[in-house]
Amino acid sequence: MRVSFQCKLLVLACLAIAKAHSANWATEHTLAIGAYERGDYAAAEEHDRAALADAESFDRNDLRLEATLTNLGAVLQARGACCDAERLLSRALAIRETHFGEDSIETALGKNNLAAIWLQTGRVEEARKLQTEALVTAEKVLEPNDTELIPYLTLAALTERDALHYERAEELLKRARGLAESNVAVDPRRLMQVWRHLGSVYRAAGRFEEAEQAYKSLLSLSESRFGADTLDTANALTSLGSVLCDRKFFADARPYLSRAVDIFRQIHELGVPAFIVAVQTLASTELYLGRSRSAEQHDLLVIATLKNSQRVDRDALAVAYNNLGQVYAAQGRFKEADQATIQAKDIWIAIAGPENSKVAAAISNLGAINLQEHKYKQAAALYNESAGIDLKVAGPSSLVYARDLNRLGVLYNDQKHYPEAEEVLRKALEIDSNKLGPGSPVLAEPYLNLAASLHSQRRRDEALECYRRGIEIMTNAGQRDAPNMAVVLDRYSVLLREMKRWADAEEVSTEALGIRVREKVNGETYR
C-alpha cells in the first residue's frame, strides 16, 4: 500500500504538534509546581491551566493529564474555588482507577483528595465514606512511619472534628504531626497543614489558648519557609487573628488581621474566601474597639466583593449582613440594623432551614436591636425564640445557649426582673466556665451583667466581687483600655461610693474619664 507524500507530511506534522504539546506541557507543569511550592497560587493556577490546555490533547487516561488535573485541583482548592476543584479531582480519580486499580495507593490518594473537597463543601457523609476507604487502603499498603500517611490522617481528623469527636481528631493530628516533623526539611507544607488543622480542632473544642499556639507555629513556619507576603502567611495571620478574637483579645488581633488584609491586596487575592474572612473578622474587631466607621467600611467592602464574584458565597454574604447590622446598631441606626440582620436571617433560612444556630444568632441580634430601642416585649420574644432553637440544636451545655442566657439576663436587668436575671446569668457563667475555663475572656460579660443585677438588689459585697472578677478578666485579656470599659468603670465607681470607698471610687472614675478622652481623640464613638 502506497502512502501519498501529502499524507506523510500530515503524519509528520501531527507528530511535531504532539511533541510540541508534550514539551509545552512539561515546561508549564514544572513552572506550576515551582509556583505552588513557594506559595504563589495565582501563578500556579496560570501555569496549571496552560499545562491542562496541552494535556487535553493527550490520551484521556494519560497520567500527565491526571497529574495536571490533580495539581490544578489543589491550587483551586487553596484559592477557594471548590466547585471547579471537585470537577477536576473527579476526573483525576477516574484516571487513577483505570491505571492502578481500585485497591491501589494511587487510587487511595485520589479518593482522599476528592473527599477533602466534599468535606469543605458540606458533603460530610459522602466525604467520610470516601475518606475511610482511602485510609483503610493507605494503612494496608504503607508502613506506619511513612510520611505519605499524613494527608490521610489529617483528613480523617477533620471528619472526626466535624462529628464533634475532638479527642480522636487531636490524636490523629498529633500522629500526623510526628510524621511531618520528621520530614519538615523536605516538605514543610505538610507540617503547616497539620498545624492549621490542629488549630481548627482546638478552636472547635473551645480550647482557644492551644489553638493560638498552633496558629503561631503555623505562622512561624510559613514566614520562615515561604516568606512574609504570601497567601499561606496571610491565611495563617487570619487564623491567628480569629482565635485571638475568640479569646476577646481584640487589640492583639487587630495588627494580625490588618496585615493579612494588606497581604491579600498586595498579591491580588481578593476573591479567595480567606480574604473575606480576614476583612469580616477585622470589621468585628474594629467594632469592638469602638471604630464603628471603619467596621462599616470593611463590611460594605465584603458585601460588594461577594456580590461581584462569579459564584456568590451565600453563607459569607449572610455573615456580612449580620455584622453590618451590628455596626448600624452600635451607631444608633436601628432601622438599617434591623433590615441588614433580617437579610442575614433570610439567607441562612434559605440555605439550611429555620432551625440552625446561625438563624438563632441573627434572631438574637434582632432582639438586641429591639432592646436598644427599649422594645422589651419584642426583645424578649426574639431572645426566647433564639434560645429555643439553640437549646434544640446545640443542647443545654452549649456556648451558643450560654450566649442566649446572657442576653436574657441583660433584658431582665433592664426590666428590673433581678431574680430572673440572676438565675440565667449564673447558668450562663456555669456553662462558659465549664466549657472555656474560669479565666476565659468570654466570662467577663456575664460576670459584669451579674454584678449589675446583684447591685440593683443591694447585695453590694457580692456585686463587688463580680465587678472585680469581670474587670480582672478584661484586664488580663488586654481590654483595660477598650471603649466599653468606661461604662463598666462608671458602674463600678457608683458601687464603691455606695460602700463609702471614696478614694477607690475617685480612682476608677478618673480612669473611665481617661478612656473617654482617648476615644474622643481617636474620633470614634461607641454606643
Residue pairs with C-beta under 8 A, 6 or more apart in sequence:
18 57
21 54
21 57
21 58
22 54
22 64
24 50
24 51
24 54
25 51
25 54
25 55
25 58
25 64
25 68
28 47
28 48
28 50
28 51
28 54
29 47
29 48
29 51
29 64
29 67
29 68
29 71
31 43
31 47
32 43
32 44
32 47
32 48
32 51
32 71
32 72
32 75
33 44
33 71
35 41
35 43
35 44
35 47
36 44
36 71
36 74
36 75
37 189
38 226
38 227
38 230
39 222
39 226
39 227
39 230
39 231
39 232
39 233
40 230
40 231
40 267
41 75
41 78
41 79
41 231
41 269
42 79
42 267
42 268
42 269
44 71
44 75
45 72
45 75
45 76
45 79
48 68
48 71
48 72
48 75
49 72
51 68
51 71
51 72
52 65
52 68
52 69
52 72
55 62
55 64
55 65
55 68
55 69
56 65
58 64
58 65
59 65
60 95
61 95
61 98
61 99
62 95
63 95
63 99
65 95
66 91
66 92
66 95
66 96
66 99
69 88
69 89
69 91
69 92
69 95
70 88
70 89
70 92
70 110
70 113
72 85
72 88
73 85
73 86
73 88
73 89
73 92
73 113
73 117
74 85
74 113
76 82
76 84
76 85
76 88
77 85
77 116
77 117
77 120
78 231
79 231
79 269
79 271
79 272
80 271
80 272
80 273
80 274
82 117
82 120
82 121
83 121
83 311
85 117
86 114
86 117
86 118
86 121
89 110
89 113
89 114
89 117
90 114
92 110
92 113
93 107
93 110
93 111
93 113
93 114
96 104
96 106
96 107
96 109
96 110
97 107
97 110
99 106
100 106
100 107
101 107
103 137
104 137
104 141
105 137
105 138
105 141
105 142
105 148
107 137
108 133
108 134
108 135
108 137
108 138
108 141
108 152
109 134
109 138
109 151
111 130
111 131
111 133
111 134
112 130
112 131
112 134
112 135
112 138
112 151
112 152
112 155
113 151
114 130
115 126
115 127
115 128
115 130
115 131
115 134
115 155
116 127
116 131
116 151
116 155
116 158
118 124
118 126
118 127
118 130
119 127
119 128
119 131
119 155
119 158
119 159
119 162
124 159
124 162
127 159
128 159
128 163
131 152
131 155
131 156
131 159
132 156
134 152
134 155
135 152
135 153
135 155
135 156
138 148
138 149
138 152
139 149
139 152
142 148
142 149
145 179
145 182
146 179
147 179
147 180
147 182
147 183
147 187
147 190
149 176
149 179
150 176
150 179
150 180
150 190
150 193
150 194
151 190
151 193
153 172
153 173
153 175
153 176
153 179
154 172
154 173
154 176
154 193
154 194
154 197
156 172
157 168
157 169
157 170
157 172
157 173
157 176
157 197
157 201
158 169
158 197
158 200
160 166
160 168
160 169
160 172
161 169
161 197
161 200
161 201
161 204
164 204
166 201
166 204
166 205
169 201
170 198
170 201
170 202
173 194
173 197
173 198
173 201
174 198
176 194
177 191
177 194
177 195
177 198
180 187
180 190
180 191
180 193
180 194
181 191
183 190
184 190
184 191
184 221
188 221
188 225
188 226
191 221
192 218
192 221
192 222
192 225
192 232
192 236
195 214
195 215
195 217
195 218
195 221
196 214
196 215
196 218
196 235
196 236
196 239
198 214
199 211
199 212
199 214
199 215
199 218
199 239
199 243
200 211
200 239
202 208
202 210
202 211
202 214
203 211
203 242
203 243
203 246
206 399
206 435
206 436
208 243
208 246
208 247
208 436
208 440
209 247
211 243
211 246
212 240
212 243
212 244
212 247
215 236
215 239
215 240
215 243
216 240
218 236
218 239
218 240
219 233
219 236
219 237
219 240
222 230
222 232
222 233
222 235
222 236
223 233
226 232
226 233
227 233
229 263
229 266
229 267
230 263
230 267
231 263
231 264
231 267
231 269
231 272
231 274
233 263
234 260
234 263
234 264
234 267
234 269
234 274
234 275
234 278
235 260
235 274
237 256
237 257
237 259
237 260
237 263
237 278
238 256
238 257
238 260
238 274
238 277
238 278
238 281
240 253
240 256
241 253
241 254
241 256
241 257
241 260
241 278
241 281
241 282
241 285
242 253
242 257
242 277
242 281
244 250
244 252
244 253
244 256
245 253
245 281
245 284
245 285
247 440
247 441
247 477
248 441
248 442
248 444
248 474
248 477
248 479
249 441
249 477
249 478
249 479
250 285
250 288
250 289
250 478
250 479
250 482
251 289
251 478
251 479
251 481
251 482
252 478
253 281
253 285
254 282
254 285
254 286
254 289
257 278
257 281
257 282
257 285
258 282
260 278
260 282
261 275
261 278
261 279
261 282
264 270
264 272
264 274
264 275
264 278
269 275
270 305
271 305
271 309
273 313
273 316
275 305
276 302
276 305
276 306
276 313
276 316
276 320
277 316
279 298
279 301
279 302
279 305
280 298
280 299
280 302
280 316
280 319
280 320
280 323
282 298
283 294
283 295
283 296
283 298
283 299
283 302
283 323
283 327
284 295
284 323
284 326
286 292
286 294
286 295
286 298
287 295
287 323
287 326
287 327
287 330
288 482
289 482
289 483
290 482
290 483
290 484
290 519
290 522
290 524
290 525
290 526
291 522
291 524
292 327
292 330
292 331
292 524
292 525
292 526
292 527
293 524
294 524
295 323
295 327
295 330
296 324
296 327
296 328
296 331
299 320
299 323
299 324
299 327
300 324
302 316
302 320
302 323
303 317
303 320
303 321
303 324
306 312
306 313
306 316
306 317
306 320
307 317
314 347
314 350
314 351
315 347
315 348
315 351
315 358
317 347
318 343
318 344
318 345
318 347
318 348
318 351
318 358
318 362
319 344
320 344
321 340
321 341
321 343
321 344
321 347
322 340
322 341
322 344
322 345
322 361
322 362
322 365
324 340
325 336
325 337
325 338
325 339
325 340
325 341
325 344
325 365
325 369
326 337
326 341
326 365
327 337
328 334
328 336
328 337
328 340
329 337
329 365
329 368
329 369
329 372
330 526
330 527
331 525
331 527
332 372
332 527
334 369
334 372
334 373
337 369
338 366
338 369
341 362
341 365
341 366
341 369
342 362
342 366
344 362
345 359
345 362
345 363
345 366
348 356
348 358
348 359
348 362
349 359
352 358
352 359
353 359
354 389
355 389
355 392
355 393
356 389
356 393
357 389
357 390
357 393
357 394
357 400
359 389
360 385
360 386
360 387
360 389
360 390
360 393
360 400
360 404
361 386
361 400
363 382
363 385
363 386
363 389
364 382
364 383
364 386
364 403
364 404
364 407
366 382
367 378
367 379
367 380
367 381
367 382
367 383
367 386
367 407
367 411
368 379
368 407
370 376
370 378
370 379
370 382
371 379
371 410
371 411
371 414
374 414
376 411
376 414
376 415
379 411
380 408
380 411
383 404
383 407
383 408
383 411
384 408
386 404
386 407
387 401
387 404
387 405
387 408
390 398
390 400
390 401
390 403
390 404
391 401
391 404
394 400
394 401
395 401
397 431
397 434
397 435
398 431
399 431
399 432
399 435
399 436
399 442
401 431
402 427
402 428
402 431
402 432
402 435
402 446
403 428
405 424
405 425
405 427
405 428
405 431
406 424
406 425
406 428
406 445
406 446
406 449
408 421
408 424
409 421
409 422
409 424
409 425
409 428
409 446
409 449
409 450
409 453
410 421
410 449
412 418
412 420
412 421
412 424
412 453
413 421
413 449
413 452
413 453
413 456
416 456
418 453
418 456
418 457
419 457
421 449
421 450
421 453
422 450
422 453
422 454
422 457
425 446
425 449
425 450
425 453
426 450
428 446
429 443
429 446
429 447
429 450
432 440
432 442
432 443
432 446
433 440
433 443
436 442
436 443
439 473
439 476
440 473
441 473
441 474
441 476
441 477
441 479
443 469
443 470
443 473
444 470
444 471
444 473
444 474
444 477
444 479
445 470
447 466
447 467
447 469
447 470
447 473
448 466
448 467
448 470
448 471
448 488
450 466
451 463
451 464
451 466
451 467
451 470
451 491
451 495
452 463
452 491
454 460
454 462
454 463
454 466
455 463
455 491
455 494
455 495
460 495
460 498
460 499
463 495
464 495
464 496
464 499
467 488
467 491
467 492
467 495
470 488
471 485
471 488
471 489
471 492
474 480
474 482
474 485
474 488
479 485
481 515
481 518
482 515
483 515
483 519
483 524
483 526
484 526
485 512
485 515
486 512
486 513
486 515
486 516
486 519
487 512
489 508
489 509
489 511
489 512
489 515
490 509
490 512
492 508
493 505
493 506
493 508
493 509
493 512
494 505
496 502
496 504
496 505
496 508
497 505
519 525
519 526
